Amino acid sequence: MIEIDPKFKGVLLEALQESMYKLSLDLSKMKGEPLTSNRRELSKKQALLEELQHIITVGE
């Protein structure tokens, strides 16, 4: 389990949300296109960021 000092949680969550927003914009540009390796990698990264966000918020 990851322990994060509470004073960093807000900033960390905000940074994660910004990264997730950027990824969702990139993925939306690819919507309807073939599943390329780049698109797969972005989807994997998005899933990992969502998992990390969950880990951080559950610890609150």
HELIX and SHEET records of a PDB file:
HELIX    1   1 PRO A    6  LYS A   29  1                                  24    
HELIX    2   2 SER A   37  VAL A   58  1                                  22    
END                                                                             
